[in-house]
Amino acid sequence: MHDQTAAIIVIGNEILSGKVADTNATFLTQELRRLGVTLKRILVIPDELDAIAEAVRAYQPAVDVVFTSGGVGPTHDDVTIAGIALGLGRRVVRHPFLEEKIREFSGDTVNAARLKMAEVPEGAELIFGGQLNFPTLRAENIYILPGIPELFRDKFSAIKERFAVDPYFLRVIYLCAFESSIAGYLNDTLAVFPDLQLGSYPKLDDPEYQVRVTLESKDQNYLNRAFADLMARLPAECIVRTE
């Protein structure tokens, strides 16, 4: 089974101050799961050069792909490009193609703020796609995405197929029982199927069930055998339904 690991770095003072609720990480987490990518970390950091560089140094060599969200606009607090460059030990340069397009678009109104949008970590790749004409930047294994949720989703959707690997398979069991009363059965199944990804999620005040148990694996046969093992262990009277 082929696996690919990822990390998400969310950059923005507005997230840490509570002025804006982050939705990009939630969206990307769900998309990566559908693609079969294993997410290892989600980090939220301020718009600070050193914080971004430190995160890049920690995560870039540790996972197959890193996604950043936010801090790529024309204003003073948009320091993601410079922070990533610092973390990779690269210079910040104006990409000639981007500079040309910005000058063409801006004409006489071109200024330093607009030209800042042409800055990239040296050697970065431009990836075109999506409704927005402006490209996504890739520096080594780091994909630099905008923070505005609509743009973030559009840019990721345009490139997501390049990350697809073996998918995860999922089975779900809904139980009418206290989590503490089924924990032993879960542990017994895990002892037999140690590579199973097993989750247990209590639900309060739901008339249908009390616990939702999820079983996941990239090996469908392994998953089916683990599911059958757990179903045989659980008391039949506590099983509400399965998916």
Accessible surface in RSA format (square Angstrom, percent):
REM  Atomic radii and reference values for relative SASA: ProtOr
REM  Chains: A
REM  Algorithm: Lee & Richards
REM  Probe-radius: 1.40
REM  Slices: 20
REM RES _ NUM      All-atoms   Total-Side   Main-Chain    Non-polar    All polar
REM                ABS   REL    ABS   REL    ABS   REL    ABS   REL    ABS   REL
RES MET A   1   157.72  81.7  84.10  55.7  73.62 175.3  83.18  70.7  74.54  98.8
RES HIS A   2   114.54  62.6 106.67  74.1   7.87  20.1  76.99  79.3  37.55  43.7
RES ASP A   3    68.26  47.8  53.00  52.7  15.26  36.1  28.13  66.2  40.13  40.0
RES GLN A   4    35.19  19.7  35.10  25.6   0.10   0.2   1.73   3.7  33.46  25.4
RES THR A   5    27.37  19.5  27.37  27.8   0.00   0.0  22.76  30.6   4.61   7.0
RES ALA A   6     0.00   0.0   0.00   0.0   0.00   0.0   0.00   0.0   0.00   0.0
RES ALA A   7     0.28   0.3   0.28   0.4   0.00   0.0   0.28   0.4   0.00   0.0
RES ILE A   8     0.91   0.5   0.91   0.7   0.00   0.0   0.91   0.7   0.00   0.0
RES ILE A   9     0.67   0.4   0.67   0.5   0.00   0.0   0.67   0.5   0.00   0.0
RES VAL A  10     2.55   1.7   2.55   2.3   0.00   0.0   2.55   2.2   0.00   0.0
RES ILE A  11     2.83   1.6   0.13   0.1   2.70   6.5   0.13   0.1   2.70   7.3
RES GLY A  12     0.43   0.5   0.00   N/A   0.43   0.5   0.43   1.2   0.00   0.0
RES ASN A  13    71.43  49.3  69.97  67.6   1.46   3.5  29.81  71.7  41.62  40.2
RES GLU A  14    65.24  37.5  62.98  47.7   2.25   5.4  26.29  50.9  38.95  31.8
RES ILE A  15    35.98  20.5  23.43  17.5  12.55  30.2  23.43  16.9  12.55  34.1
RES LEU A  16    98.26  54.7  63.63  45.5  34.63  87.1  67.01  47.1  31.25  84.1
RES SER A  17    69.58  58.8  29.79  39.8  39.79  91.7  40.51  86.3  29.07  40.7
RES GLY A  18    62.90  77.6   0.00   N/A  62.90  77.6  32.33  88.7  30.57  68.5
RES LYS A  19   170.20  83.0 131.94  81.0  38.26  91.1  83.83  75.5  86.37  92.0
RES VAL A  20    73.62  48.4  67.02  60.7   6.60  15.9  71.47  62.1   2.15   5.8
RES ALA A  21    86.43  79.5  62.62  96.6  23.80  54.1  71.07 100.1  15.35  40.7
RES ASP A  22    42.60  29.8  18.33  18.2  24.27  57.4  10.98  25.8  31.62  31.5
RES THR A  23    56.34  40.1  53.38  54.1   2.96   7.1  52.70  70.8   3.64   5.5
RES ASN A  24     5.13   3.5   5.13   5.0   0.00   0.0   0.63   1.5   4.49   4.3
RES ALA A  25     7.69   7.1   7.61  11.8   0.07   0.2   7.68  10.8   0.01   0.0
RES THR A  26    78.75  56.0  73.86  74.9   4.88  11.6  50.48  67.8  28.27  42.7
RES PHE A  27    35.44  17.7  32.42  20.1   3.02   7.9  34.88  21.1   0.56   1.6
RES LEU A  28     0.05   0.0   0.05   0.0   0.00   0.0   0.05   0.0   0.00   0.0
RES THR A  29    47.87  34.0  46.53  47.2   1.33   3.2  45.71  61.4   2.15   3.3
RES GLN A  30    92.25  51.6  87.38  63.9   4.87  11.6  27.15  57.8  65.10  49.4
RES GLU A  31    20.26  11.6  20.13  15.2   0.12   0.3   0.83   1.6  19.42  15.9
RES LEU A  32     0.49   0.3   0.49   0.4   0.00   0.0   0.49   0.3   0.00   0.0
RES ARG A  33    73.29  30.8  70.19  35.8   3.10   7.4  46.44  63.5  26.86  16.3
RES ARG A  34   162.39  68.2 134.38  68.5  28.01  66.7  71.89  98.2  90.51  54.9
RES LEU A  35    17.21   9.6  13.99  10.0   3.22   8.1  16.72  11.7   0.49   1.3
RES GLY A  36     0.00   0.0   0.00   N/A   0.00   0.0   0.00   0.0   0.00   0.0
RES VAL A  37     1.03   0.7   0.00   0.0   1.03   2.5   0.00   0.0   1.03   2.8
RES THR A  38    18.52  13.2  18.52  18.8   0.00   0.0  18.22  24.5   0.30   0.5
RES LEU A  39    42.84  23.9  18.76  13.4  24.08  60.5  18.76  13.2  24.08  64.8
RES LYS A  40   105.95  51.7  88.86  54.5  17.08  40.7  41.09  37.0  64.86  69.1
RES ARG A  41   139.12  58.4 134.29  68.5   4.83  11.5  34.40  47.0 104.72  63.5
RES ILE A  42    86.37  49.1  53.95  40.2  32.41  78.1  53.95  38.9  32.41  88.0
RES LEU A  43    53.19  29.6  51.90  37.1   1.29   3.2  53.19  37.4   0.00   0.0
RES VAL A  44    53.22  35.0  36.39  32.9  16.83  40.6  36.39  31.6  16.83  45.6
RES ILE A  45    14.51   8.3  14.28  10.6   0.24   0.6  14.51  10.5   0.00   0.0
RES PRO A  46    32.72  23.8  32.72  29.8   0.00   0.0  32.72  27.0   0.00   0.0
RES ASP A  47    20.54  14.4   5.49   5.5  15.04  35.6   0.49   1.2  20.05  20.0
RES GLU A  48    96.36  55.3  92.23  69.8   4.13   9.8  31.61  61.1  64.75  52.9
RES LEU A  49    78.51  43.7  72.96  52.2   5.55  13.9  72.96  51.2   5.55  14.9
RES ASP A  50   107.51  75.3 103.33 102.8   4.18   9.9  36.89  86.8  70.62  70.4
RES ALA A  51    22.10  20.3  14.39  22.2   7.72  17.6  18.77  26.4   3.33   8.8
RES ILE A  52     0.75   0.4   0.75   0.6   0.00   0.0   0.75   0.5   0.00   0.0
RES ALA A  53     0.31   0.3   0.31   0.5   0.00   0.0   0.31   0.4   0.00   0.0
RES GLU A  54   117.69  67.6 116.32  88.0   1.38   3.3  37.23  72.0  80.46  65.7
RES ALA A  55     5.50   5.1   1.17   1.8   4.32   9.8   5.24   7.4   0.25   0.7
RES VAL A  56     0.83   0.5   0.55   0.5   0.28   0.7   0.83   0.7   0.00   0.0
RES ARG A  57   130.37  54.7 112.43  57.3  17.95  42.7  58.38  79.8  71.99  43.6
RES ALA A  58    56.63  52.1  35.79  55.2  20.84  47.4  46.60  65.6  10.02  26.6
RES TYR A  59    35.31  16.5  35.18  20.0   0.13   0.3  21.60  16.2  13.71  16.9
RES GLN A  60    36.39  20.3  34.70  25.4   1.69   4.0   0.32   0.7  36.07  27.4
RES PRO A  61    98.66  71.9  60.02  54.7  38.64 140.4  68.34  56.4  30.32 188.4
RES ALA A  62    74.20  68.2  35.99  55.5  38.20  86.9  46.48  65.5  27.72  73.4
RES VAL A  63    17.11  11.3   6.68   6.0  10.43  25.1  10.87   9.4   6.24  16.9
RES ASP A  64    75.84  53.1  58.74  58.5  17.10  40.4  15.93  37.5  59.90  59.7
RES VAL A  65     5.15   3.4   5.15   4.7   0.00   0.0   5.15   4.5   0.00   0.0
RES VAL A  66     0.39   0.3   0.39   0.4   0.00   0.0   0.39   0.3   0.00   0.0
RES PHE A  67     0.31   0.2   0.31   0.2   0.00   0.0   0.31   0.2   0.00   0.0
RES THR A  68     0.61   0.4   0.40   0.4   0.21   0.5   0.61   0.8   0.00   0.0
RES SER A  69     3.28   2.8   2.88   3.8   0.40   0.9   0.17   0.4   3.11   4.4
RES GLY A  70     4.87   6.0   0.00   N/A   4.87   6.0   4.87  13.4   0.00   0.0
RES GLY A  71    13.38  16.5   0.00   N/A  13.38  16.5   2.09   5.7  11.29  25.3
RES VAL A  72    38.72  25.5  27.45  24.9  11.26  27.1  29.45  25.6   9.26  25.1
RES GLY A  73    20.13  24.8   0.00   N/A  20.13  24.8  14.86  40.8   5.26  11.8
RES PRO A  74    59.96  43.7  52.91  48.2   7.05  25.6  52.91  43.7   7.05  43.8
RES THR A  75    69.88  49.7  63.81  64.7   6.07  14.5  63.99  85.9   5.90   8.9
RES HIS A  76   165.07  90.2 136.09  94.6  28.98  74.1 109.89 113.3  55.18  64.2
RES ASP A  77    54.33  38.1  49.87  49.6   4.46  10.5  13.90  32.7  40.42  40.3
RES ASP A  78    23.58  16.5  18.30  18.2   5.27  12.5   0.11   0.3  23.47  23.4
RES VAL A  79    30.57  20.1  28.66  25.9   1.91   4.6  30.50  26.5   0.07   0.2
RES THR A  80     0.12   0.1   0.08   0.1   0.04   0.1   0.00   0.0   0.12   0.2
RES ILE A  81    21.15  12.0  21.13  15.7   0.03   0.1  21.13  15.2   0.03   0.1
RES ALA A  82    34.68  31.9  30.80  47.5   3.88   8.8  30.80  43.4   3.88  10.3
RES GLY A  83     0.00   0.0   0.00   N/A   0.00   0.0   0.00   0.0   0.00   0.0
RES ILE A  84     0.00   0.0   0.00   0.0   0.00   0.0   0.00   0.0   0.00   0.0
RES ALA A  85     1.05   1.0   1.05   1.6   0.00   0.0   1.05   1.5   0.00   0.0
RES LEU A  86    81.08  45.2  72.92  52.2   8.15  20.5  76.17  53.5   4.91  13.2
RES GLY A  87    12.54  15.5   0.00   N/A  12.54  15.5   0.00   0.0  12.54  28.1
RES LEU A  88    31.09  17.3   4.81   3.4  26.28  66.1  10.11   7.1  20.98  56.4
RES GLY A  89    71.54  88.2   0.00   N/A  71.54  88.2  37.02 101.6  34.52  77.3
RES ARG A  90    68.92  28.9  50.14  25.6  18.78  44.7  22.34  30.5  46.58  28.2
RES ARG A  91   152.86  64.2 146.68  74.8   6.18  14.7  73.79 100.8  79.08  47.9
RES VAL A  92    58.56  38.5  31.57  28.6  26.99  65.0  31.57  27.4  26.99  73.2
RES VAL A  93    36.95  24.3  31.02  28.1   5.93  14.3  36.95  32.1   0.00   0.0
RES ARG A  94   106.11  44.6  87.19  44.4  18.92  45.1  26.31  36.0  79.80  48.4
RES HIS A  95    40.77  22.3  40.12  27.9   0.66   1.7  22.71  23.4  18.07  21.0
RES PRO A  96   101.41  73.9  93.58  85.3   7.83  28.5  97.68  80.6   3.73  23.2
RES PHE A  97    79.26  39.7  75.62  46.8   3.64   9.5  78.68  47.7   0.58   1.7
RES LEU A  98     3.83   2.1   3.74   2.7   0.09   0.2   3.83   2.7   0.00   0.0
RES GLU A  99    38.88  22.3  38.88  29.4   0.00   0.0   7.96  15.4  30.92  25.2
RES GLU A 100    91.93  52.8  85.83  64.9   6.10  14.5  32.08  62.0  59.85  48.9
RES LYS A 101    93.13  45.4  89.50  54.9   3.63   8.6  46.57  41.9  46.55  49.6
RES ILE A 102    19.40  11.0  17.41  13.0   2.00   4.8  19.40  14.0   0.00   0.0
RES ARG A 103   104.04  43.7  98.08  50.0   5.96  14.2  43.43  59.4  60.61  36.7
RES GLU A 104   110.92  63.7  78.14  59.1  32.78  78.1  48.55  93.9  62.37  50.9
RES PHE A 105   178.57  89.3 147.79  91.5  30.78  80.1 155.69  94.4  22.88  65.5
RES SER A 106     9.51   8.0   0.61   0.8   8.90  20.5   1.05   2.2   8.46  11.9
RES GLY A 107    40.61  50.1   0.00   N/A  40.61  50.1  34.07  93.5   6.54  14.6
RES ASP A 108   154.07 107.9 117.46 116.9  36.62  86.6  40.41  95.1 113.66 113.4
RES THR A 109    83.14  59.1  71.16  72.1  11.98  28.5  75.58 101.5   7.56  11.4
RES VAL A 110    42.49  28.0  25.78  23.3  16.71  40.3  25.78  22.4  16.71  45.3
RES ASN A 111    75.28  51.9  66.10  63.9   9.18  22.1  35.78  86.1  39.49  38.2
RES ALA A 112    81.48  74.9  67.60 104.3  13.88  31.6  69.91  98.5  11.57  30.6
RES ALA A 113    44.98  41.4  37.93  58.5   7.05  16.0  42.87  60.4   2.11   5.6
RES ARG A 114    95.14  39.9  94.00  47.9   1.14   2.7  23.70  32.4  71.44  43.3
RES LEU A 115    13.84   7.7  13.84   9.9   0.00   0.0  13.84   9.7   0.00   0.0
RES LYS A 116    54.09  26.4  47.03  28.9   7.06  16.8  40.22  36.2  13.87  14.8
RES MET A 117    56.37  29.2  48.87  32.3   7.50  17.9  52.57  44.7   3.80   5.0
RES ALA A 118     0.00   0.0   0.00   0.0   0.00   0.0   0.00   0.0   0.00   0.0
RES GLU A 119    55.00  31.6  52.22  39.5   2.78   6.6   2.41   4.7  52.60  42.9
RES VAL A 120     1.88   1.2   1.88   1.7   0.00   0.0   1.88   1.6   0.00   0.0
RES PRO A 121     0.00   0.0   0.00   0.0   0.00   0.0   0.00   0.0   0.00   0.0
RES GLU A 122    68.33  39.2  66.36  50.2   1.97   4.7  23.50  45.4  44.83  36.6
RES GLY A 123    68.42  84.4   0.00   N/A  68.42  84.4  36.78 100.9  31.63  70.8
RES ALA A 124    11.13  10.2   0.00   0.0  11.13  25.3   0.02   0.0  11.11  29.4
RES GLU A 125    65.60  37.7  58.88  44.5   6.72  16.0  33.62  65.0  31.99  26.1
RES LEU A 126    31.61  17.6  12.53   9.0  19.08  48.0  12.53   8.8  19.08  51.3
RES ILE A 127    13.46   7.7   9.60   7.2   3.86   9.3  12.41   8.9   1.04   2.8
RES PHE A 128   108.11  54.1  80.65  50.0  27.46  71.4  81.32  49.3  26.79  76.7
RES GLY A 129    30.06  37.1   0.00   N/A  30.06  37.1  24.55  67.4   5.51  12.3
RES GLY A 130    44.37  54.7   0.00   N/A  44.37  54.7  13.81  37.9  30.56  68.4
RES GLN A 131   167.10  93.4 137.08 100.2  30.02  71.5  50.77 108.1 116.33  88.2
RES LEU A 132    66.66  37.1  60.10  43.0   6.56  16.5  64.30  45.2   2.36   6.3
RES ASN A 133   137.47  94.8 123.48 119.3  14.00  33.7  38.48  92.6  99.00  95.7
RES PHE A 134    57.39  28.7  53.27  33.0   4.11  10.7  55.75  33.8   1.64   4.7
RES PRO A 135    10.36   7.6   2.27   2.1   8.09  29.4   2.28   1.9   8.09  50.3
RES THR A 136     3.18   2.3   0.63   0.6   2.54   6.1   2.54   3.4   0.63   1.0
RES LEU A 137    12.05   6.7  11.83   8.5   0.22   0.6  11.83   8.3   0.22   0.6
RES ARG A 138    72.11  30.3  70.75  36.1   1.37   3.3   4.71   6.4  67.40  40.8
RES ALA A 139     0.32   0.3   0.00   0.0   0.32   0.7   0.32   0.4   0.00   0.0
RES GLU A 140    71.90  41.3  55.56  42.0  16.34  38.9  29.69  57.4  42.21  34.5
RES ASN A 141    32.20  22.2  27.49  26.6   4.71  11.3  24.96  60.1   7.24   7.0
RES ILE A 142     0.05   0.0   0.05   0.0   0.00   0.0   0.05   0.0   0.00   0.0
RES TYR A 143    17.71   8.3  17.71  10.1   0.00   0.0   3.25   2.4  14.45  17.8
RES ILE A 144     6.85   3.9   1.24   0.9   5.62  13.5   1.24   0.9   5.62  15.2
RES LEU A 145     0.01   0.0   0.00   0.0   0.01   0.0   0.01   0.0   0.00   0.0
RES PRO A 146    20.46  14.9  20.46  18.6   0.00   0.0  20.46  16.9   0.00   0.0
RES GLY A 147    28.89  35.6   0.00   N/A  28.89  35.6  14.84  40.7  14.05  31.5
RES ILE A 148   100.85  57.4  97.34  72.5   3.51   8.5  99.89  71.9   0.96   2.6
RES PRO A 149    50.17  36.6  50.17  45.7   0.00   0.0  50.17  41.4   0.00   0.0
RES GLU A 150   125.27  71.9 115.63  87.5   9.65  23.0  67.88 131.3  57.40  46.9
RES LEU A 151    52.82  29.4  52.82  37.8   0.00   0.0  52.82  37.1   0.00   0.0
RES PHE A 152     0.25   0.1   0.25   0.2   0.00   0.0   0.25   0.2   0.00   0.0
RES ARG A 153   103.26  43.4 102.95  52.5   0.30   0.7  26.49  36.2  76.77  46.5
RES ASP A 154    31.80  22.3  23.38  23.3   8.42  19.9  19.17  45.1  12.63  12.6
RES LYS A 155     3.68   1.8   3.50   2.1   0.18   0.4   3.41   3.1   0.27   0.3
RES PHE A 156     0.00   0.0   0.00   0.0   0.00   0.0   0.00   0.0   0.00   0.0
RES SER A 157    55.76  47.1  40.66  54.3  15.09  34.8  26.39  56.2  29.37  41.1
RES ALA A 158    47.75  43.9   5.61   8.7  42.15  95.9  17.26  24.3  30.50  80.8
RES ILE A 159     9.02   5.1   3.89   2.9   5.13  12.4   8.92   6.4   0.10   0.3
RES LYS A 160    59.36  29.0  59.11  36.3   0.25   0.6  19.30  17.4  40.06  42.7
RES GLU A 161   123.35  70.8 108.90  82.4  14.44  34.4  65.96 127.6  57.38  46.9
RES ARG A 162   121.88  51.2  80.28  40.9  41.60  99.0  41.63  56.9  80.25  48.6
RES PHE A 163     7.06   3.5   6.72   4.2   0.33   0.9   7.06   4.3   0.00   0.0
RES ALA A 164    49.08  45.1  26.81  41.4  22.27  50.7  27.00  38.0  22.08  58.5
RES VAL A 165    29.55  19.4   7.25   6.6  22.30  53.7  18.60  16.2  10.95  29.7
RES ASP A 166    47.51  33.3  45.47  45.3   2.04   4.8   4.51  10.6  42.99  42.9
RES PRO A 167    64.02  46.7  64.02  58.4   0.00   0.0  64.02  52.9   0.00   0.0
RES TYR A 168    31.60  14.8  10.59   6.0  21.01  54.7   7.31   5.5  24.29  29.9
RES PHE A 169    63.98  32.0  61.62  38.2   2.36   6.2  63.98  38.8   0.00   0.0
RES LEU A 170    95.67  53.3  72.45  51.8  23.22  58.4  72.45  50.9  23.22  62.5
RES ARG A 171    68.24  28.7  67.97  34.6   0.27   0.6  18.63  25.5  49.61  30.1
RES VAL A 172     5.29   3.5   5.29   4.8   0.00   0.0   5.29   4.6   0.00   0.0
RES ILE A 173     0.00   0.0   0.00   0.0   0.00   0.0   0.00   0.0   0.00   0.0
RES TYR A 174    19.41   9.1  19.41  11.0   0.00   0.0   2.52   1.9  16.89  20.8
RES LEU A 175     0.00   0.0   0.00   0.0   0.00   0.0   0.00   0.0   0.00   0.0
RES CYS A 176    69.35  52.5  57.13  63.7  12.22  28.7   7.94  20.1  61.41  66.2
RES ALA A 177    15.98  14.7   8.92  13.8   7.06  16.1  15.98  22.5   0.00   0.0
RES PHE A 178   145.93  73.0 143.53  88.9   2.41   6.3 145.14  88.0   0.80   2.3
RES GLU A 179    63.79  36.6  58.96  44.6   4.83  11.5  21.71  42.0  42.08  34.4
RES SER A 180    98.99  83.7  69.40  92.6  29.60  68.2  54.39 115.8  44.60  62.5
RES SER A 181    66.85  56.5  41.20  55.0  25.65  59.1  48.64 103.6  18.21  25.5
RES ILE A 182     1.92   1.1   1.92   1.4   0.00   0.0   1.92   1.4   0.00   0.0
RES ALA A 183    39.94  36.7  39.21  60.5   0.73   1.7  39.83  56.1   0.11   0.3
RES GLY A 184    42.21  52.1   0.00   N/A  42.21  52.1  36.42  99.9   5.79  13.0
RES TYR A 185    70.33  32.8  70.25  40.0   0.08   0.2  35.74  26.9  34.59  42.6
RES LEU A 186    15.23   8.5  15.23  10.9   0.00   0.0  15.23  10.7   0.00   0.0
RES ASN A 187    92.33  63.7  85.89  83.0   6.44  15.5  22.94  55.2  69.39  67.1
RES ASP A 188    67.43  47.2  64.42  64.1   3.00   7.1   7.97  18.8  59.46  59.3
RES THR A 189     0.00   0.0   0.00   0.0   0.00   0.0   0.00   0.0   0.00   0.0
RES LEU A 190    59.38  33.1  56.31  40.3   3.07   7.7  56.51  39.7   2.87   7.7
RES ALA A 191    83.03  76.3  46.29  71.4  36.74  83.6  58.64  82.6  24.39  64.6
RES VAL A 192    81.48  53.6  58.74  53.2  22.74  54.8  64.11  55.7  17.37  47.1
RES PHE A 193    14.45   7.2  14.45   9.0   0.00   0.0  14.45   8.8   0.00   0.0
RES PRO A 194    96.88  70.6  71.65  65.3  25.23  91.7  74.05  61.1  22.84 141.9
RES ASP A 195   114.85  80.4  93.76  93.3  21.09  49.9  28.59  67.3  86.26  86.0
RES LEU A 196     9.99   5.6   0.00   0.0   9.99  25.1   0.00   0.0   9.99  26.9
RES GLN A 197    77.04  43.1  69.96  51.1   7.09  16.9  35.12  74.8  41.92  31.8
RES LEU A 198    39.43  22.0   3.77   2.7  35.66  89.6   4.77   3.4  34.66  93.3
RES GLY A 199    12.42  15.3   0.00   N/A  12.42  15.3  11.12  30.5   1.30   2.9
RES SER A 200    30.88  26.1  11.97  16.0  18.91  43.6  11.97  25.5  18.91  26.5
RES TYR A 201   107.27  50.1 105.26  59.9   2.01   5.2  71.98  54.1  35.29  43.5
RES PRO A 202    73.76  53.8  52.54  47.9  21.22  77.1  52.54  43.4  21.22 131.9
RES LYS A 203    96.33  47.0  89.48  54.9   6.86  16.3  58.80  52.9  37.53  40.0
RES LEU A 204   150.19  83.6 135.45  96.9  14.74  37.1 137.10  96.3  13.09  35.2
RES ASP A 205   151.77 106.3 105.36 104.9  46.41 109.7  43.58 102.6 108.19 107.9
RES ASP A 206    39.42  27.6  23.23  23.1  16.19  38.3   3.01   7.1  36.41  36.3
RES PRO A 207   144.53 105.3  98.42  89.7  46.11 167.6 112.84  93.2  31.69 197.0
RES GLU A 208    72.02  41.3  57.60  43.6  14.43  34.3  36.56  70.7  35.46  29.0
RES TYR A 209    22.54  10.5  20.97  11.9   1.56   4.1   8.26   6.2  14.28  17.6
RES GLN A 210    57.22  32.0  55.49  40.6   1.73   4.1  25.12  53.5  32.10  24.3
RES VAL A 211     1.45   1.0   1.45   1.3   0.00   0.0   1.45   1.3   0.00   0.0
RES ARG A 212    82.45  34.6  82.45  42.0   0.00   0.0   7.62  10.4  74.83  45.4
RES VAL A 213     0.00   0.0   0.00   0.0   0.00   0.0   0.00   0.0   0.00   0.0
RES THR A 214    11.13   7.9  11.13  11.3   0.00   0.0   7.50  10.1   3.64   5.5
RES LEU A 215     0.00   0.0   0.00   0.0   0.00   0.0   0.00   0.0   0.00   0.0
RES GLU A 216    32.63  18.7  32.63  24.7   0.00   0.0   1.01   2.0  31.63  25.8
RES SER A 217    11.76   9.9   7.99  10.7   3.77   8.7   3.91   8.3   7.85  11.0
RES LYS A 218    21.62  10.5  14.97   9.2   6.65  15.8  14.97  13.5   6.65   7.1
RES ASP A 219    52.99  37.1  52.51  52.3   0.48   1.1   9.59  22.6  43.40  43.3
RES GLN A 220    94.66  52.9  90.43  66.1   4.24  10.1  16.33  34.8  78.33  59.4
RES ASN A 221    93.77  64.7  89.22  86.2   4.55  11.0  29.63  71.3  64.14  62.0
RES TYR A 222    33.95  15.9  33.88  19.3   0.07   0.2  33.08  24.9   0.88   1.1
RES LEU A 223     2.47   1.4   2.47   1.8   0.00   0.0   2.47   1.7   0.00   0.0
RES ASN A 224    66.39  45.8  61.54  59.5   4.85  11.7  22.97  55.3  43.43  42.0
RES ARG A 225   121.96  51.2 115.11  58.7   6.85  16.3  57.94  79.2  64.02  38.8
RES ALA A 226     0.00   0.0   0.00   0.0   0.00   0.0   0.00   0.0   0.00   0.0
RES PHE A 227    22.55  11.3  22.55  14.0   0.00   0.0  22.55  13.7   0.00   0.0
RES ALA A 228    59.43  54.6  50.25  77.5   9.18  20.9  54.81  77.2   4.62  12.2
RES ASP A 229    32.48  22.7  23.67  23.6   8.81  20.8  11.45  27.0  21.02  21.0
RES LEU A 230     0.00   0.0   0.00   0.0   0.00   0.0   0.00   0.0   0.00   0.0
RES MET A 231    55.32  28.6  46.16  30.5   9.17  21.8  46.41  39.5   8.91  11.8
RES ALA A 232    90.75  83.4  49.51  76.4  41.24  93.8  61.75  87.0  29.00  76.8
RES ARG A 233    83.96  35.3  65.17  33.2  18.79  44.7  22.48  30.7  61.48  37.3
RES LEU A 234     7.54   4.2   0.00   0.0   7.54  19.0   0.00   0.0   7.54  20.3
RES PRO A 235    42.33  30.8  31.30  28.5  11.02  40.1  42.33  34.9   0.00   0.0
RES ALA A 236    83.02  76.3  66.70 102.9  16.32  37.1  67.74  95.4  15.28  40.5
RES GLU A 237   152.81  87.7 114.18  86.4  38.63  92.0  73.60 142.4  79.21  64.7
RES CYS A 238    10.60   8.0   9.43  10.5   1.16   2.7   9.89  25.1   0.71   0.8
RES ILE A 239    40.90  23.3  21.10  15.7  19.80  47.7  21.27  15.3  19.63  53.3
RES VAL A 240    58.19  38.3  27.07  24.5  31.12  75.0  32.61  28.3  25.59  69.4
RES ARG A 241    93.51  39.3  85.49  43.6   8.02  19.1  51.90  70.9  41.61  25.2
RES THR A 242    51.90  36.9  28.05  28.4  23.85  56.8   3.88   5.2  48.02  72.6
RES GLU A 243    96.06  55.1  69.67  52.7  26.38  62.8  55.90 108.1  40.15  32.8
END  Absolute sums over single chains surface
CHAIN  1 A    12589.3       9974.4       2614.8       7025.0       5564.3
END  Absolute sums over all chains
TOTAL         12589.3       9974.4       2614.8       7025.0       5564.3
